[in-house]
């Protein structure tokens, strides 16, 4: 469904849901995700930015893979390269994660109005400092046990 607000371009419900899910600075990030761009915070902070953006499953999987690769001597020299690749993969993985989560929200709330769906997407998305802190603690524990 499209909306026409005061003669502006029509915005689909899906786009409104994605922007509501992204939260802060949604327009810029939406454009970057939609066009396959890069995210500087994803590059600088890597897996921690994934956790900050509530991509917990992806963060855990990446952290485990990176730690396991670190146990293999041949990969020790490539740890910086792996971190860069993780950062550059943020936009496609975030797009996948948002699509997956919004599909679930829609299927669980079939009888909800569009505004209710947008509200639910907004509450489920965004960022989480608490989630990031919990992830950092879990990551430190993982690093400690794989040393």
Buried (B, 14 or more C-beta within 10 A) or exposed (E): EEEEEEEEEEBEBEBBBBBBBBBEEBEEBBEBBEEEEEBEBBBEBBBBBBBBBBBBEBBBEBBEEBBEBBEEEEBEEBEEEBBEEBBEBBBEBBBBBBBEBBEEBBEEEEEBEEEEBBEBBBEBBBBBEEBBEEBBEBBEEBEEEEE
